[in-house]
Amino acid sequence: MGLAASTPARAAPPNVSLEELTWTEVRDAMKAGTTTIILPVGGTEQSGPQMALGKHNARARVLAGRIAATLGDALVAPVVAYVPEGSISPPSGHMRYPGTISISDSAFKGLLEGAARSFRQAGFRHVVLIGDHGGYQNELKDVAAALNREWAGTAARAHFIDAYYKVTQTAYVQALRGKGLSDAAIGSHAGVADTSLLMATDPSMVRTDKLDSAGGSATGITGDPRGSSAALGQLGVDQIVAETVAAIRKARQEHP
């Protein structure tokens, strides 16, 4: 008997990416109980010479996928890559570096609201907003609140899950300190914490040959990426997924 005949067939893991499914597959998934859609928000900005401009987009995509797979009844919408990044003219913040893209708060909110209304129209009942960047967390909160006022009395609900980002500022930082890293190395932008998290989610976007020379505000970094590793980043991945899944489940229970 050949190997093919003796080896039991294994079902392929479910595809949770909305944009990779057909409309009939989405319909069938919702009929089977998938009524949650995660809308991950990233951003396109400089992150030092060692990380690609799409850092936030790559992390949001991978992490949202793992969160959805853990939930078992959720799909993931395309990542929002265009977000507010500060003044364009004169340039401020990350806009001082080539490649960063910024849009207005009103355009950003309009995009999110339109996407959420589309999901509700399709039949999703829980629209989850998560953001990989700290600069627009309040906007995500405002959009969810506005949608819930609009949807009052209906079965649909928008959920802003702030746990996703808060973990990177609290538990993940504590875990890195526990590994002997200083706050100066961990940093607040493109340091060990930021770089390691990308290494654990999409290492192809990290220029490891630039880690030793990437340092200081002149290169767009607040922190020190030397010593970054996928193993350190995995600490953050595990915490982000676990705490976000728990927060989504709680939010859905409170508004079934």
Phi, psi and omega in degrees: 000134182285163180301319182298326182280333185266343181270125181294142179290142179242133180290140178291146178299145182296142177274120183260000182276115182304315186287350178260002180255158171275166181294328180288329177291322176295314177304313182293325178295319179293322178297330181275000175115005177274095182245010179248134175236129179263126178254098182275135181246130181247249182147156180238105186209161177293142176220049180078176180283354185259351181232138180294156183299335182270023181312306183297322181293316180297315181294316181299320181295310183293313183293319178298322178297319179290325178295314180297318180296323179291319177297318178084355180218039183220152173244165182241125178283164175303143181291137175277112185262348182252115186220166175295129180229016179106182183295138178272317181218110000287150183291142177226161177056227182292342179293350178285351183247138181301137175106335179292141180240132180231141173233168182286158177301320183293320178295319180297311180296321179297320178298311181297317180296318179296318178296315182297319178295325177296318180294320178296318179299325181289339179120357176290143182251340178234114178254115186256125178256123174229145182228136184272353185242142183283339189291340184239019181300320179295324179294320177298318178298316181296319180296315179299317180296318180295318179295321180291328173293319180294324185265011181305134180086000177250177181276351184273150180212139173258138182234118171270116183257095183284346180302326182306311182276324182301325180303321183290342180259350185233275187299320180295317178297318179297321179296321179291322175299323179295340177269007177091009181274141179276161177297328180295324179281318180302312174070175178246348178203115176069020174273204181299316183299308183298311184293318181296323180296323177288324177300326182278344183250320177208082184298340181294343183265004179251129177267090185297336179285353180257358186297319184288332182263353183272109180191148176091158183296335181295337179259008177085019185245139169239095187139196181218109184284350178299137183092000178292148179202157177296327180296319177293319180296328181297333175301316179290318179304310182299318181290318180299312182297312183297314184286327178289318177301314180298319181292321179294316179299320179295316181298320181290326178292324180287335179225070185295000000 
